[in-house]
Amino acid sequence: MLRDEFEGRLWADHHHVFSEQVAALFADTALVFRRLSARLYDAPWERSERKARSN
C-alpha cells in the first residue's frame, strides 16, 4: 500500500470526528472571548442595578 493511499484512508475514516473537534475548539474559544468582552465592557451602573433588583 502506498503512503498516499494509507493517509487518504485514515482521513476518510476520521475526518468527521476531527472536524467536530476543531469546531468545538473554535466554539469554546469564541465563548471565552465573549465572556471576557462582557466582563471588560460591563457598565458599572448596570451592574449595581442588577444587584439591587436581585435582592
Rosetta silent file (secondary structure, phi, psi, omega in degrees, C-alpha in Angstrom):
SEQUENCE: MLRDEFEGRLWADHHHVFSEQVAALFADTALVFRRLSARLYDAPWERSERKARSN
SCORE:     score description
SCORE:     0.000 S_00000001
   1 L     0.000  134.081  179.003    0.000    0.000    0.000 S_00000001
   2 L   -77.506  157.133 -177.931    1.333    3.411   -0.907 S_00000001
   3 H   -59.016  -45.036 -178.685    1.711    6.166    1.647 S_00000001
   4 H   -63.418  -36.311  177.809   -0.927    8.390   -0.005 S_00000001
   5 H   -66.530  -39.900 -179.583   -3.438    5.554   -0.052 S_00000001
   6 H   -66.462  -49.667 -179.301   -2.844    4.885    3.649 S_00000001
   7 H   -66.310  -36.762  177.544   -3.113    8.536    4.701 S_00000001
   8 H   -63.422  -38.756  179.029   -6.114    9.065    2.438 S_00000001
   9 H   -67.448  -41.539  177.197   -7.899    6.139    4.061 S_00000001
  10 H   -61.213  -43.564  179.143   -7.174    7.474    7.562 S_00000001
  11 H   -62.523  -43.475 -179.761   -8.531   10.879    6.553 S_00000001
  12 H   -63.699  -35.639 -178.559  -11.642    9.323    5.058 S_00000001
  13 H   -76.284  -29.599 -169.006  -12.254    7.292    8.220 S_00000001
  14 H  -123.981    6.989 -175.159  -11.695   10.103   10.737 S_00000001
  15 H   -67.808  -30.067 -179.296  -12.317   13.482    9.079 S_00000001
  16 H   -67.815  -45.178  178.593  -15.788   13.877   10.624 S_00000001
  17 H   -63.434  -43.361  178.577  -14.525   13.417   14.184 S_00000001
  18 H   -60.750  -44.692 -179.700  -11.605   15.753   13.514 S_00000001
  19 H   -63.197  -40.668  177.708  -13.918   18.403   12.063 S_00000001
  20 H   -63.703  -40.304  179.991  -16.235   18.190   15.081 S_00000001
  21 H   -68.011  -38.998  176.893  -13.316   18.597   17.473 S_00000001
  22 H   -66.058  -41.497  178.017  -11.972   21.618   15.607 S_00000001
  23 H   -63.612  -40.306  177.934  -15.451   23.180   15.576 S_00000001
  24 H   -64.801  -38.783  177.604  -15.786   22.570   19.325 S_00000001
  25 H   -62.159  -45.416  178.471  -12.392   24.200   19.907 S_00000001
  26 H   -65.623  -38.702  178.769  -13.445   27.306   17.965 S_00000001
  27 H   -64.924  -42.423  177.830  -16.800   27.443   19.770 S_00000001
  28 H   -65.298  -39.838  177.928  -15.100   27.231   23.173 S_00000001
  29 H   -64.269  -41.717  178.070  -12.597   29.903   22.182 S_00000001
  30 H   -63.696  -39.762  178.503  -15.400   32.181   20.997 S_00000001
  31 H   -62.158  -42.335  177.971  -17.245   31.646   24.286 S_00000001
  32 H   -60.861  -45.359  179.523  -14.141   32.650   26.246 S_00000001
  33 H   -66.426  -36.644  176.545  -13.755   35.840   24.222 S_00000001
  34 H   -64.015  -42.402  179.511  -17.463   36.697   24.628 S_00000001
  35 H   -67.834  -41.760  177.341  -17.231   36.261   28.405 S_00000001
  36 H   -64.043  -41.063  179.210  -14.020   38.283   28.645 S_00000001
  37 H   -65.132  -42.588  178.814  -15.501   41.010   26.483 S_00000001
  38 H   -63.061  -39.032  179.300  -18.693   41.117   28.547 S_00000001
  39 H   -70.810  -39.613 -178.372  -16.666   41.392   31.739 S_00000001
  40 H   -68.762  -40.833 -174.412  -14.321   44.025   30.326 S_00000001
  41 L  -103.361   17.412  177.500  -17.052   46.231   28.850 S_00000001
  42 L   -69.188  131.735 -179.142  -19.679   45.721   31.543 S_00000001
  43 L   -80.783  128.037 -177.618  -21.115   49.076   32.590 S_00000001
  44 H   -60.101  -35.351 -179.321  -20.788   49.672   36.369 S_00000001
  45 H   -69.464  -30.219  174.820  -24.175   51.407   36.564 S_00000001
  46 H   -73.189  -35.155 -179.631  -25.867   48.379   35.023 S_00000001
  47 H   -63.407  -43.974 -179.258  -24.069   46.068   37.430 S_00000001
  48 H   -68.942  -33.332  176.587  -25.388   47.925   40.517 S_00000001
  49 H   -65.272  -40.316  179.728  -28.944   47.911   39.093 S_00000001
  50 H   -64.777  -40.901  179.145  -28.818   44.152   38.621 S_00000001
  51 H   -66.096  -39.913 -178.916  -27.661   43.634   42.220 S_00000001
  52 H   -67.117  -38.572  179.978  -30.399   45.911   43.563 S_00000001
  53 H   -69.582  -34.790 -176.537  -33.086   44.090   41.549 S_00000001
  54 H   -75.327  -21.191 -179.700  -31.929   40.630   42.622 S_00000001
  55 L   -82.143    0.000    0.000  -32.095   41.468   46.362 S_00000001
